[in-house]
Structures are given as structure tokens and as C-alpha cells.
Amino acid sequence: MGWGYSWEQHHQPLRYLLRKAYLIFQVKELWEVNIKVLGSGCAKCNKFEQLVREVVEEEGIDATVEKVTDLIEIMGYGVMTTPALVIDDKVVSSGTLPNKDKLKELLGRQ
């Protein structure tokens, strides 16, 4: 049946939008920071997690913050003292409770 254009031409705008949305998603994923707070669940580790979440929110950092309490996973990072901070799979702090200014520095915001 001749409608004057092919199926390919009819769906070209949809393909363009889907391709653009996919590229935007990939770029966002590259910009998003993956933060892990490693800790056993003690008061110091819980306070550290809260502090990290506050700094991320205050600074408007596009990040996912995850708390890791599994000792095997923590040891997989080579961490022996907690709390520890892992940013994009790199341990940047271990065994201390840094203040907000130090956290901003570690997150590259100062």
C-alpha cells in the first residue's frame, strides 16, 4: 500500500529520539559519582555515612551513596580499619572520620 513514504522514513524521528536518550543516559552515567561508605555498623561508621550524604546533598553532587557492611567486601578493598570512603572504586579515606571540609576536598569540590 503506497502511503508516499516507507516504514523506515516514518520511524526515523522515533529512532533519533531513542538514540539521543540512550546517549544522554550514557553521559549521565559517566558523570555520576559512585560513593561507598565502608563500615561495620558502629556509631562512628553511621555518623560517617550521614556526613557523606549531607555533603553530597549540600554540594549538589550527582552521586549514588551506598553503605557496605559486609566484611568480606570491605576486605576486598584492602581496608582493615573503618570507616572508609570509596569513590569510583578507589579508597580515598580509611580509619578516620574526616570533617565536612575534608570530605568536600576528597569529593573534588573545594
Backbone atoms as SQL, in Angstrom:
CREATE TABLE atoms (id INTEGER PRIMARY KEY, chain TEXT, resi INTEGER, resn TEXT, atom TEXT, x REAL, y REAL, z REAL);
INSERT INTO atoms VALUES
  (1, 'A', 1, 'MET', 'N', 0.849, -1.166, 0.000),
  (2, 'A', 1, 'MET', 'CA', 0.000, 0.000, 0.000),
  (3, 'A', 1, 'MET', 'C', 0.891, 1.224, 0.000),
  (4, 'A', 2, 'GLY', 'N', 0.645, 2.111, -0.882),
  (5, 'A', 2, 'GLY', 'CA', 1.506, 3.273, -1.000),
  (6, 'A', 2, 'GLY', 'C', 0.997, 4.468, -0.231),
  (7, 'A', 3, 'TRP', 'N', 1.694, 4.814, 0.823),
  (8, 'A', 3, 'TRP', 'CA', 1.348, 6.000, 1.599),
  (9, 'A', 3, 'TRP', 'C', 2.263, 7.170, 1.262),
  (10, 'A', 4, 'GLY', 'N', 3.171, 6.943, 0.352),
  (11, 'A', 4, 'GLY', 'CA', 4.073, 8.010, -0.053),
  (12, 'A', 4, 'GLY', 'C', 5.392, 8.015, 0.699),
  (13, 'A', 5, 'TYR', 'N', 5.526, 7.175, 1.734),
  (14, 'A', 5, 'TYR', 'CA', 6.795, 7.064, 2.453),
  (15, 'A', 5, 'TYR', 'C', 6.914, 5.661, 3.028),
  (16, 'A', 6, 'SER', 'N', 8.141, 5.292, 3.248),
  (17, 'A', 6, 'SER', 'CA', 8.386, 3.932, 3.724),
  (18, 'A', 6, 'SER', 'C', 8.273, 3.859, 5.251),
  (19, 'A', 7, 'TRP', 'N', 8.257, 2.641, 5.747),
  (20, 'A', 7, 'TRP', 'CA', 8.228, 2.400, 7.181),
  (21, 'A', 7, 'TRP', 'C', 9.448, 3.025, 7.836),
  (22, 'A', 8, 'GLU', 'N', 10.614, 2.912, 7.175),
  (23, 'A', 8, 'GLU', 'CA', 11.867, 3.487, 7.696),
  (24, 'A', 8, 'GLU', 'C', 11.738, 4.998, 7.881),
  (25, 'A', 9, 'GLN', 'N', 11.187, 5.678, 6.877),
  (26, 'A', 9, 'GLN', 'CA', 11.042, 7.135, 6.964),
  (27, 'A', 9, 'GLN', 'C', 10.060, 7.524, 8.072),
  (28, 'A', 10, 'HIS', 'N', 9.035, 6.734, 8.229),
  (29, 'A', 10, 'HIS', 'CA', 8.017, 7.036, 9.232),
  (30, 'A', 10, 'HIS', 'C', 8.585, 6.937, 10.655),
  (31, 'A', 11, 'HIS', 'N', 9.468, 5.987, 10.894),
  (32, 'A', 11, 'HIS', 'CA', 10.000, 5.765, 12.236),
  (33, 'A', 11, 'HIS', 'C', 11.357, 6.425, 12.482),
  (34, 'A', 12, 'GLN', 'N', 11.849, 7.179, 11.536),
  (35, 'A', 12, 'GLN', 'CA', 13.141, 7.850, 11.691),
  (36, 'A', 12, 'GLN', 'C', 13.164, 8.798, 12.898),
  (37, 'A', 13, 'PRO', 'N', 12.134, 9.652, 13.107),
  (38, 'A', 13, 'PRO', 'CA', 12.170, 10.534, 14.286),
  (39, 'A', 13, 'PRO', 'C', 12.214, 9.762, 15.601),
  (40, 'A', 14, 'LEU', 'N', 11.488, 8.655, 15.685),
  (41, 'A', 14, 'LEU', 'CA', 11.499, 7.842, 16.890),
  (42, 'A', 14, 'LEU', 'C', 12.888, 7.262, 17.146),
  (43, 'A', 15, 'ARG', 'N', 13.522, 6.761, 16.109),
  (44, 'A', 15, 'ARG', 'CA', 14.890, 6.242, 16.245),
  (45, 'A', 15, 'ARG', 'C', 15.842, 7.326, 16.714),
  (46, 'A', 16, 'TYR', 'N', 15.697, 8.526, 16.159),
  (47, 'A', 16, 'TYR', 'CA', 16.570, 9.637, 16.551),
  (48, 'A', 16, 'TYR', 'C', 16.405, 9.948, 18.045),
  (49, 'A', 17, 'LEU', 'N', 15.159, 10.012, 18.500),
  (50, 'A', 17, 'LEU', 'CA', 14.905, 10.318, 19.914),
  (51, 'A', 17, 'LEU', 'C', 15.436, 9.223, 20.830),
  (52, 'A', 18, 'LEU', 'N', 15.237, 7.972, 20.443),
  (53, 'A', 18, 'LEU', 'CA', 15.746, 6.871, 21.261),
  (54, 'A', 18, 'LEU', 'C', 17.268, 6.883, 21.321),
  (55, 'A', 19, 'ARG', 'N', 17.918, 7.142, 20.202),
  (56, 'A', 19, 'ARG', 'CA', 19.374, 7.195, 20.169),
  (57, 'A', 19, 'ARG', 'C', 19.883, 8.340, 21.050),
  (58, 'A', 20, 'LYS', 'N', 19.214, 9.489, 20.959),
  (59, 'A', 20, 'LYS', 'CA', 19.610, 10.647, 21.762),
  (60, 'A', 20, 'LYS', 'C', 19.420, 10.362, 23.254),
  (61, 'A', 21, 'ALA', 'N', 18.301, 9.748, 23.630),
  (62, 'A', 21, 'ALA', 'CA', 18.049, 9.415, 25.030),
  (63, 'A', 21, 'ALA', 'C', 19.092, 8.434, 25.547),
  (64, 'A', 22, 'TYR', 'N', 19.465, 7.471, 24.727),
  (65, 'A', 22, 'TYR', 'CA', 20.478, 6.496, 25.126),
  (66, 'A', 22, 'TYR', 'C', 21.822, 7.174, 25.358),
  (67, 'A', 23, 'LEU', 'N', 22.201, 8.089, 24.487),
  (68, 'A', 23, 'LEU', 'CA', 23.474, 8.805, 24.640),
  (69, 'A', 23, 'LEU', 'C', 23.468, 9.681, 25.889),
  (70, 'A', 24, 'ILE', 'N', 22.349, 10.336, 26.157),
  (71, 'A', 24, 'ILE', 'CA', 22.244, 11.166, 27.362),
  (72, 'A', 24, 'ILE', 'C', 22.396, 10.298, 28.597),
  (73, 'A', 25, 'PHE', 'N', 21.777, 9.124, 28.600),
  (74, 'A', 25, 'PHE', 'CA', 21.884, 8.209, 29.726),
  (75, 'A', 25, 'PHE', 'C', 23.335, 7.778, 29.926),
  (76, 'A', 26, 'GLN', 'N', 24.045, 7.479, 28.844),
  (77, 'A', 26, 'GLN', 'CA', 25.444, 7.063, 28.958),
  (78, 'A', 26, 'GLN', 'C', 26.307, 8.184, 29.519),
  (79, 'A', 27, 'VAL', 'N', 26.112, 9.400, 29.068),
  (80, 'A', 27, 'VAL', 'CA', 26.899, 10.537, 29.559),
  (81, 'A', 27, 'VAL', 'C', 26.598, 10.776, 31.034),
  (82, 'A', 28, 'LYS', 'N', 25.326, 10.716, 31.439),
  (83, 'A', 28, 'LYS', 'CA', 24.967, 10.901, 32.841),
  (84, 'A', 28, 'LYS', 'C', 25.648, 9.856, 33.704),
  (85, 'A', 29, 'GLU', 'N', 25.703, 8.628, 33.199),
  (86, 'A', 29, 'GLU', 'CA', 26.344, 7.552, 33.947),
  (87, 'A', 29, 'GLU', 'C', 27.833, 7.835, 34.123),
  (88, 'A', 30, 'LEU', 'N', 28.460, 8.470, 33.144),
  (89, 'A', 30, 'LEU', 'CA', 29.875, 8.816, 33.256),
  (90, 'A', 30, 'LEU', 'C', 30.091, 9.910, 34.289),
  (91, 'A', 31, 'TRP', 'N', 29.147, 10.835, 34.410),
  (92, 'A', 31, 'TRP', 'CA', 29.293, 11.949, 35.347),
  (93, 'A', 31, 'TRP', 'C', 28.927, 11.567, 36.767),
  (94, 'A', 32, 'GLU', 'N', 28.075, 10.597, 36.908),
  (95, 'A', 32, 'GLU', 'CA', 27.616, 10.227, 38.239),
  (96, 'A', 32, 'GLU', 'C', 28.750, 9.581, 39.041),
  (97, 'A', 33, 'VAL', 'N', 28.894, 10.025, 40.261),
  (98, 'A', 33, 'VAL', 'CA', 29.938, 9.518, 41.143),
  (99, 'A', 33, 'VAL', 'C', 29.369, 8.351, 41.945),
  (100, 'A', 34, 'ASN', 'N', 30.148, 7.293, 42.052),
  (101, 'A', 34, 'ASN', 'CA', 29.741, 6.128, 42.826),
  (102, 'A', 34, 'ASN', 'C', 30.513, 6.157, 44.144),
  (103, 'A', 35, 'ILE', 'N', 29.796, 6.376, 45.242),
  (104, 'A', 35, 'ILE', 'CA', 30.411, 6.512, 46.559),
  (105, 'A', 35, 'ILE', 'C', 29.970, 5.339, 47.429),
  (106, 'A', 36, 'LYS', 'N', 30.943, 4.726, 48.078),
  (107, 'A', 36, 'LYS', 'CA', 30.642, 3.654, 49.021),
  (108, 'A', 36, 'LYS', 'C', 31.243, 4.011, 50.372),
  (109, 'A', 37, 'VAL', 'N', 30.428, 3.876, 51.404),
  (110, 'A', 37, 'VAL', 'CA', 30.887, 4.071, 52.769),
  (111, 'A', 37, 'VAL', 'C', 31.042, 2.677, 53.362),
  (112, 'A', 38, 'LEU', 'N', 32.274, 2.328, 53.696),
  (113, 'A', 38, 'LEU', 'CA', 32.553, 1.011, 54.245),
  (114, 'A', 38, 'LEU', 'C', 32.584, 1.109, 55.763),
  (115, 'A', 39, 'GLY', 'N', 31.820, 0.254, 56.420),
  (116, 'A', 39, 'GLY', 'CA', 31.801, 0.278, 57.875),
  (117, 'A', 39, 'GLY', 'C', 31.063, -0.902, 58.453),
  (118, 'A', 40, 'SER', 'N', 31.376, -1.192, 59.691),
  (119, 'A', 40, 'SER', 'CA', 30.806, -2.365, 60.365),
  (120, 'A', 40, 'SER', 'C', 29.407, -2.126, 60.907),
  (121, 'A', 41, 'GLY', 'N', 28.983, -0.883, 60.946),
  (122, 'A', 41, 'GLY', 'CA', 27.678, -0.557, 61.517),
  (123, 'A', 41, 'GLY', 'C', 27.783, 0.101, 62.879),
  (124, 'A', 42, 'CYS', 'N', 29.010, 0.412, 63.293),
  (125, 'A', 42, 'CYS', 'CA', 29.200, 1.082, 64.589),
  (126, 'A', 42, 'CYS', 'C', 28.736, 2.536, 64.491),
  (127, 'A', 43, 'ALA', 'N', 28.672, 3.199, 65.632),
  (128, 'A', 43, 'ALA', 'CA', 28.196, 4.579, 65.684),
  (129, 'A', 43, 'ALA', 'C', 29.059, 5.505, 64.825),
  (130, 'A', 44, 'LYS', 'N', 30.373, 5.300, 64.866),
  (131, 'A', 44, 'LYS', 'CA', 31.300, 6.133, 64.087),
  (132, 'A', 44, 'LYS', 'C', 31.047, 5.953, 62.586),
  (133, 'A', 45, 'CYS', 'N', 30.817, 4.727, 62.147),
  (134, 'A', 45, 'CYS', 'CA', 30.559, 4.451, 60.732),
  (135, 'A', 45, 'CYS', 'C', 29.222, 5.034, 60.292),
  (136, 'A', 46, 'ASN', 'N', 28.218, 4.941, 61.161),
  (137, 'A', 46, 'ASN', 'CA', 26.905, 5.508, 60.845),
  (138, 'A', 46, 'ASN', 'C', 26.969, 7.022, 60.743),
  (139, 'A', 47, 'LYS', 'N', 27.733, 7.646, 61.636),
  (140, 'A', 47, 'LYS', 'CA', 27.905, 9.097, 61.587),
  (141, 'A', 47, 'LYS', 'C', 28.617, 9.510, 60.305),
  (142, 'A', 48, 'PHE', 'N', 29.609, 8.713, 59.904),
  (143, 'A', 48, 'PHE', 'CA', 30.354, 8.996, 58.685),
  (144, 'A', 48, 'PHE', 'C', 29.434, 8.914, 57.457),
  (145, 'A', 49, 'GLU', 'N', 28.594, 7.903, 57.412),
  (146, 'A', 49, 'GLU', 'CA', 27.649, 7.772, 56.296),
  (147, 'A', 49, 'GLU', 'C', 26.725, 8.983, 56.234),
  (148, 'A', 50, 'GLN', 'N', 26.202, 9.395, 57.385),
  (149, 'A', 50, 'GLN', 'CA', 25.323, 10.555, 57.441),
  (150, 'A', 50, 'GLN', 'C', 26.048, 11.812, 56.951),
  (151, 'A', 51, 'LEU', 'N', 27.296, 11.978, 57.360),
  (152, 'A', 51, 'LEU', 'CA', 28.093, 13.126, 56.954),
  (153, 'A', 51, 'LEU', 'C', 28.325, 13.124, 55.442),
  (154, 'A', 52, 'VAL', 'N', 28.628, 11.982, 54.882),
  (155, 'A', 52, 'VAL', 'CA', 28.837, 11.866, 53.429),
  (156, 'A', 52, 'VAL', 'C', 27.562, 12.248, 52.693),
  (157, 'A', 53, 'ARG', 'N', 26.435, 11.720, 53.141),
  (158, 'A', 53, 'ARG', 'CA', 25.158, 12.035, 52.487),
  (159, 'A', 53, 'ARG', 'C', 24.831, 13.529, 52.582),
  (160, 'A', 54, 'GLU', 'N', 25.137, 14.157, 53.717),
  (161, 'A', 54, 'GLU', 'CA', 24.910, 15.603, 53.881),
  (162, 'A', 54, 'GLU', 'C', 25.750, 16.398, 52.893),
  (163, 'A', 55, 'VAL', 'N', 27.032, 16.059, 52.776),
  (164, 'A', 55, 'VAL', 'CA', 27.922, 16.789, 51.869),
  (165, 'A', 55, 'VAL', 'C', 27.469, 16.614, 50.427),
  (166, 'A', 56, 'VAL', 'N', 27.098, 15.400, 50.053),
  (167, 'A', 56, 'VAL', 'CA', 26.631, 15.146, 48.686),
  (168, 'A', 56, 'VAL', 'C', 25.399, 15.998, 48.387),
  (169, 'A', 57, 'GLU', 'N', 24.473, 16.059, 49.336),
  (170, 'A', 57, 'GLU', 'CA', 23.253, 16.843, 49.134),
  (171, 'A', 57, 'GLU', 'C', 23.553, 18.343, 49.107),
  (172, 'A', 58, 'GLU', 'N', 24.353, 18.825, 50.064),
  (173, 'A', 58, 'GLU', 'CA', 24.669, 20.255, 50.144),
  (174, 'A', 58, 'GLU', 'C', 25.405, 20.745, 48.904),
  (175, 'A', 59, 'GLU', 'N', 26.307, 19.934, 48.389),
  (176, 'A', 59, 'GLU', 'CA', 27.113, 20.337, 47.243),
  (177, 'A', 59, 'GLU', 'C', 26.430, 20.043, 45.901),
  (178, 'A', 60, 'GLY', 'N', 25.298, 19.356, 45.955),
  (179, 'A', 60, 'GLY', 'CA', 24.578, 19.042, 44.721),
  (180, 'A', 60, 'GLY', 'C', 25.340, 18.078, 43.825),
  (181, 'A', 61, 'ILE', 'N', 26.050, 17.155, 44.432),
  (182, 'A', 61, 'ILE', 'CA', 26.850, 16.198, 43.679),
  (183, 'A', 61, 'ILE', 'C', 25.931, 15.095, 43.161),
  (184, 'A', 62, 'ASP', 'N', 26.060, 14.804, 41.868),
  (185, 'A', 62, 'ASP', 'CA', 25.278, 13.736, 41.252),
  (186, 'A', 62, 'ASP', 'C', 25.962, 12.416, 41.585),
  (187, 'A', 63, 'ALA', 'N', 25.478, 11.765, 42.626),
  (188, 'A', 63, 'ALA', 'CA', 26.158, 10.566, 43.120),
  (189, 'A', 63, 'ALA', 'C', 25.174, 9.571, 43.701),
  (190, 'A', 64, 'THR', 'N', 25.613, 8.327, 43.696),
  (191, 'A', 64, 'THR', 'CA', 24.898, 7.297, 44.443),
  (192, 'A', 64, 'THR', 'C', 25.764, 6.961, 45.649),
  (193, 'A', 65, 'VAL', 'N', 25.146, 6.943, 46.812),
  (194, 'A', 65, 'VAL', 'CA', 25.861, 6.638, 48.047),
  (195, 'A', 65, 'VAL', 'C', 25.351, 5.289, 48.546),
  (196, 'A', 66, 'GLU', 'N', 26.283, 4.384, 48.747),
  (197, 'A', 66, 'GLU', 'CA', 25.939, 3.037, 49.192),
  (198, 'A', 66, 'GLU', 'C', 26.728, 2.716, 50.450),
  (199, 'A', 67, 'LYS', 'N', 26.055, 2.104, 51.419),
  (200, 'A', 67, 'LYS', 'CA', 26.743, 1.676, 52.632),
  (201, 'A', 67, 'LYS', 'C', 27.057, 0.192, 52.513),
  (202, 'A', 68, 'VAL', 'N', 28.303, -0.154, 52.767),
  (203, 'A', 68, 'VAL', 'CA', 28.754, -1.544, 52.681),
  (204, 'A', 68, 'VAL', 'C', 29.142, -2.000, 54.082),
  (205, 'A', 69, 'THR', 'N', 28.476, -3.048, 54.562),
  (206, 'A', 69, 'THR', 'CA', 28.780, -3.576, 55.897),
  (207, 'A', 69, 'THR', 'C', 29.347, -4.996, 55.838),
  (208, 'A', 70, 'ASP', 'N', 29.340, -5.598, 54.664),
  (209, 'A', 70, 'ASP', 'CA', 29.853, -6.962, 54.504),
  (210, 'A', 70, 'ASP', 'C', 31.375, -6.955, 54.652),
  (211, 'A', 71, 'LEU', 'N', 31.888, -7.642, 55.669),
  (212, 'A', 71, 'LEU', 'CA', 33.323, -7.616, 55.973),
  (213, 'A', 71, 'LEU', 'C', 34.170, -8.166, 54.831),
  (214, 'A', 72, 'ILE', 'N', 33.673, -9.161, 54.122),
  (215, 'A', 72, 'ILE', 'CA', 34.438, -9.734, 53.007),
  (216, 'A', 72, 'ILE', 'C', 34.590, -8.702, 51.896),
  (217, 'A', 73, 'GLU', 'N', 33.490, -7.993, 51.609),
  (218, 'A', 73, 'GLU', 'CA', 33.553, -6.950, 50.582),
  (219, 'A', 73, 'GLU', 'C', 34.471, -5.818, 51.019),
  (220, 'A', 74, 'ILE', 'N', 34.398, -5.445, 52.301),
  (221, 'A', 74, 'ILE', 'CA', 35.270, -4.383, 52.821),
  (222, 'A', 74, 'ILE', 'C', 36.731, -4.798, 52.678),
  (223, 'A', 75, 'MET', 'N', 37.046, -6.031, 53.057),
  (224, 'A', 75, 'MET', 'CA', 38.422, -6.514, 52.948),
  (225, 'A', 75, 'MET', 'C', 38.863, -6.617, 51.480),
  (226, 'A', 76, 'GLY', 'N', 37.914, -6.783, 50.584),
  (227, 'A', 76, 'GLY', 'CA', 38.226, -6.819, 49.157),
  (228, 'A', 76, 'GLY', 'C', 38.815, -5.506, 48.656),
  (229, 'A', 77, 'TYR', 'N', 38.524, -4.427, 49.350),
  (230, 'A', 77, 'TYR', 'CA', 39.106, -3.119, 49.017),
  (231, 'A', 77, 'TYR', 'C', 40.464, -2.919, 49.691),
  (232, 'A', 78, 'GLY', 'N', 40.886, -3.886, 50.487),
  (233, 'A', 78, 'GLY', 'CA', 42.158, -3.763, 51.195),
  (234, 'A', 78, 'GLY', 'C', 42.057, -2.907, 52.439),
  (235, 'A', 79, 'VAL', 'N', 40.851, -2.682, 52.917),
  (236, 'A', 79, 'VAL', 'CA', 40.615, -1.836, 54.084),
  (237, 'A', 79, 'VAL', 'C', 40.620, -2.702, 55.339),
  (238, 'A', 80, 'MET', 'N', 41.416, -2.292, 56.315),
  (239, 'A', 80, 'MET', 'CA', 41.472, -3.016, 57.584),
  (240, 'A', 80, 'MET', 'C', 40.886, -2.208, 58.739),
  (241, 'A', 81, 'THR', 'N', 40.742, -0.885, 58.546),
  (242, 'A', 81, 'THR', 'CA', 40.140, -0.035, 59.575),
  (243, 'A', 81, 'THR', 'C', 39.001, 0.763, 58.963),
  (244, 'A', 82, 'THR', 'N', 37.909, 0.818, 59.690),
  (245, 'A', 82, 'THR', 'CA', 36.751, 1.559, 59.199),
  (246, 'A', 82, 'THR', 'C', 36.472, 2.731, 60.128),
  (247, 'A', 83, 'PRO', 'N', 35.733, 3.705, 59.690),
  (248, 'A', 83, 'PRO', 'CA', 35.050, 3.803, 58.413),
  (249, 'A', 83, 'PRO', 'C', 36.015, 4.109, 57.276),
  (250, 'A', 84, 'ALA', 'N', 35.587, 3.763, 56.088),
  (251, 'A', 84, 'ALA', 'CA', 36.397, 4.037, 54.902),
  (252, 'A', 84, 'ALA', 'C', 35.483, 4.602, 53.821),
  (253, 'A', 85, 'LEU', 'N', 36.084, 5.382, 52.936),
  (254, 'A', 85, 'LEU', 'CA', 35.343, 6.003, 51.848),
  (255, 'A', 85, 'LEU', 'C', 35.941, 5.554, 50.531),
  (256, 'A', 86, 'VAL', 'N', 35.084, 5.037, 49.655),
  (257, 'A', 86, 'VAL', 'CA', 35.497, 4.596, 48.329),
  (258, 'A', 86, 'VAL', 'C', 34.755, 5.451, 47.316),
  (259, 'A', 87, 'ILE', 'N', 35.513, 6.107, 46.434),
  (260, 'A', 87, 'ILE', 'CA', 34.921, 6.928, 45.385),
  (261, 'A', 87, 'ILE', 'C', 35.333, 6.333, 44.050),
  (262, 'A', 88, 'ASP', 'N', 34.332, 5.930, 43.272),
  (263, 'A', 88, 'ASP', 'CA', 34.562, 5.299, 41.967),
  (264, 'A', 88, 'ASP', 'C', 35.584, 4.168, 42.075),
  (265, 'A', 89, 'ASP', 'N', 35.368, 3.284, 43.048),
  (266, 'A', 89, 'ASP', 'CA', 36.177, 2.075, 43.282),
  (267, 'A', 89, 'ASP', 'C', 37.619, 2.356, 43.702),
  (268, 'A', 90, 'LYS', 'N', 37.877, 3.546, 44.244),
  (269, 'A', 90, 'LYS', 'CA', 39.213, 3.885, 44.765),
  (270, 'A', 90, 'LYS', 'C', 39.059, 4.308, 46.225),
  (271, 'A', 91, 'VAL', 'N', 39.809, 3.660, 47.113),
  (272, 'A', 91, 'VAL', 'CA', 39.763, 4.010, 48.535),
  (273, 'A', 91, 'VAL', 'C', 40.476, 5.345, 48.720),
  (274, 'A', 92, 'VAL', 'N', 39.737, 6.331, 49.247),
  (275, 'A', 92, 'VAL', 'CA', 40.318, 7.662, 49.433),
  (276, 'A', 92, 'VAL', 'C', 40.494, 8.032, 50.901),
  (277, 'A', 93, 'SER', 'N', 39.860, 7.271, 51.792),
  (278, 'A', 93, 'SER', 'CA', 39.980, 7.545, 53.222),
  (279, 'A', 93, 'SER', 'C', 39.698, 6.257, 53.982),
  (280, 'A', 94, 'SER', 'N', 40.472, 6.044, 55.047),
  (281, 'A', 94, 'SER', 'CA', 40.269, 4.828, 55.835),
  (282, 'A', 94, 'SER', 'C', 40.694, 5.067, 57.279),
  (283, 'A', 95, 'GLY', 'N', 39.837, 4.629, 58.214),
  (284, 'A', 95, 'GLY', 'CA', 40.183, 4.675, 59.622),
  (285, 'A', 95, 'GLY', 'C', 39.995, 6.008, 60.316),
  (286, 'A', 96, 'THR', 'N', 39.559, 7.026, 59.595),
  (287, 'A', 96, 'THR', 'CA', 39.354, 8.336, 60.214),
  (288, 'A', 96, 'THR', 'C', 37.948, 8.830, 59.914),
  (289, 'A', 97, 'LEU', 'N', 37.534, 9.817, 60.690),
  (290, 'A', 97, 'LEU', 'CA', 36.247, 10.461, 60.475),
  (291, 'A', 97, 'LEU', 'C', 36.532, 11.901, 60.047),
  (292, 'A', 98, 'PRO', 'N', 36.688, 12.128, 58.734),
  (293, 'A', 98, 'PRO', 'CA', 37.032, 13.477, 58.275),
  (294, 'A', 98, 'PRO', 'C', 35.876, 14.461, 58.480),
  (295, 'A', 99, 'ASN', 'N', 36.232, 15.745, 58.595),
  (296, 'A', 99, 'ASN', 'CA', 35.199, 16.768, 58.729),
  (297, 'A', 99, 'ASN', 'C', 34.629, 17.099, 57.344),
  (298, 'A', 100, 'LYS', 'N', 33.644, 18.002, 57.306),
  (299, 'A', 100, 'LYS', 'CA', 32.981, 18.330, 56.038),
  (300, 'A', 100, 'LYS', 'C', 33.940, 18.914, 55.016),
  (301, 'A', 101, 'ASP', 'N', 34.850, 19.785, 55.467),
  (302, 'A', 101, 'ASP', 'CA', 35.798, 20.392, 54.529),
  (303, 'A', 101, 'ASP', 'C', 36.691, 19.344, 53.883),
  (304, 'A', 102, 'LYS', 'N', 37.150, 18.395, 54.663),
  (305, 'A', 102, 'LYS', 'CA', 37.994, 17.318, 54.131),
  (306, 'A', 102, 'LYS', 'C', 37.191, 16.443, 53.166),
  (307, 'A', 103, 'LEU', 'N', 35.924, 16.178, 53.496),
  (308, 'A', 103, 'LEU', 'CA', 35.077, 15.392, 52.599),
  (309, 'A', 103, 'LEU', 'C', 34.871, 16.111, 51.269),
  (310, 'A', 104, 'LYS', 'N', 34.650, 17.417, 51.324),
  (311, 'A', 104, 'LYS', 'CA', 34.494, 18.192, 50.088),
  (312, 'A', 104, 'LYS', 'C', 35.754, 18.094, 49.244),
  (313, 'A', 105, 'GLU', 'N', 36.894, 18.156, 49.909),
  (314, 'A', 105, 'GLU', 'CA', 38.176, 18.025, 49.214),
  (315, 'A', 105, 'GLU', 'C', 38.300, 16.640, 48.568),
  (316, 'A', 106, 'LEU', 'N', 37.940, 15.599, 49.300),
  (317, 'A', 106, 'LEU', 'CA', 38.018, 14.245, 48.769),
  (318, 'A', 106, 'LEU', 'C', 37.079, 14.050, 47.587),
  (319, 'A', 107, 'LEU', 'N', 35.941, 14.736, 47.629),
  (320, 'A', 107, 'LEU', 'CA', 34.980, 14.633, 46.544),
  (321, 'A', 107, 'LEU', 'C', 35.286, 15.600, 45.399),
  (322, 'A', 108, 'GLY', 'N', 36.379, 16.352, 45.554),
  (323, 'A', 108, 'GLY', 'CA', 36.792, 17.264, 44.489),
  (324, 'A', 108, 'GLY', 'C', 35.942, 18.510, 44.384),
  (325, 'A', 109, 'ARG', 'N', 35.420, 18.985, 45.501),
  (326, 'A', 109, 'ARG', 'CA', 34.512, 20.135, 45.493),
  (327, 'A', 109, 'ARG', 'C', 35.081, 21.348, 46.215),
  (328, 'A', 110, 'GLN', 'N', 36.388, 21.431, 46.365),
  (329, 'A', 110, 'GLN', 'CA', 36.930, 22.593, 47.065),
  (330, 'A', 110, 'GLN', 'C', 38.174, 23.074, 46.398);
